[in-house]
Amino acid sequence: MADPLARVLVADDAADIRMVARLALEKVGGLIVQLCASGEEAIVAAPAFQPDLILLDVMMPGWDGPRTLAELRARADLAAIPVAFFTGRSDPAEIARLLALGAIGVLPKPFDAMKLAADLRALWERHHA
Amino acid sequence: MADQGDTAKESGRVSAATARNVDGPPRREIAGMRYQLVDAESQLRFPPGGATPVLEAISGLGDGGATFRRVLQAIESMAEGFILFDAEDRVVLVNTRYRDFYPGLADILVPGAKYAEIAAAARARAGSMPVRLDGWVRDGGPDDHEIELPDGRWVRATERNVPGGGQVGIRTDITEMKQREAALRELEWLKTEFVNNVSHELRTPLTSIHAALGLMAGGVTGDLPADASEMIAVAHRNSERLLRLVNDLLDIGKIEARSMHFEIGAHDLMPLVRRALAETAGFAVPFGITLDLATGPAEARAMLDPDRFIQALTNLLSNAVKFSPRGAAVTTAVNAHGGMWRVAVIDRGQGIPADKQEQVFERFFQVDGPQGRPRGGTGLGLAIVRSIMDNLGGGVGLDSRPGQGTTFWLDLPAVPNG
């Protein structure tokens, strides 16, 4: 059994979403959160923050979610960190595409802020089951 | 009487001309028409008694060919291209309009030319073949085609067999109609694109608003005064409704743009029906409604996309819940119906008046909820259901009597169990 989920890095280009996500994950979920405004920022911040899980928005300027995942996988120190996607396009074909890239799960937007942390924990536990 | 004499003389001339031209196709100018007539009597080859009533009437007039010439003039005056082949596949008549559609073939589109020669010339001259498809020749049946000509014009080509042998071909210029169709398609596409873009743009800020209100309503930002907390609840509920509307608009846009992905295969309906019931059960609780499943077949295999089918069925179920009196049950039943499986959702609501039953599938149409209860719908649900069912090759419909409830049903193409 893995350790419980504690540290989450969130990369999303929308500042308002980042603020809401921080509150939802810290206050409701009791998690330690690092926010990044882009995929490039996430790669820079991840080695020091040592996240248990990275939550990536799919559509971001610069590196999008899938590109950021590929860059993480290419880095020996970051390759093993589980990644989940956050997306406004949650049709079955899109979800299948994202999972095929190696994500442990896909969370739809809009989301229920009160349940966000629980949803992430469920993905985490399923991944380690 | 003088008229009759002239007619008799003309009749004689026509016969004489025919008699003179036994060695090859005679070509004649009649009344200044640019097309030519080949041996009107012998080459038309209508069997005795087998001609059409019109031709019988003409030949029985005994007016020395005057009416016949009028018919030819009429054919020349037509807005459509006209060509007549005889039983040996030779051109009997062709009007100027027809030749105008195939300018590159004007020299060979003449009476006496064999279809095979015209077709060969058309092939050799790259491109403007007067379409009489081989398939049509073999089938011998009527056929219509829309063809784009090399110069950009569009024609509708209609070919019909003539009783007793031969074929008649008609060409109608449909360029304007095609241009209007293209303009309409473009407009439809722009409209769908616009709705999609607006919906996406709306959804991003709404996601933040909805999540922020959710956190406040959940008490995460601290305790609120009773009035404030009530107002936050109102705002949260309505942001949720707006999001549903935007999602529905996006769905309808995707279906209309045919960009919604349908993964159609053979599936057992029953587990999917149970899943839809489970997904709607939570929604039904605050309405005090129970969801029942009537005893049905052990297995019911149908052609469908599971996700889209569940989307359609949960839509019907949540409607049934919203329009049912508190404490009532909503029953779902699966039965064979022709070559289809019919999934029926039966409510005990107030029913839908006969004059509203067709309209309920239109976008943004809503019927009043029971006792003015807020419906909270978007008016798009049933329009989406119908679009989904169209894409699945199935159907949707309803039976309703005011005061006795409504049954909405989905029909799906059945697959033999095996």
Interface residues (C-beta under 8 A of the other chain):
Chain A: A14 D16 I17 M19 V20 A21 L23 A24 K27 V28 G88 D91 P92 A93 K109 P110 F111 D112 A113 M114 L116
Chain B: H200 R203 T204 P205 L206 T207 S208 H210 A211 A212 G214 L215 G218 V220 T221 L243 K254 M260 H261 E263 D307
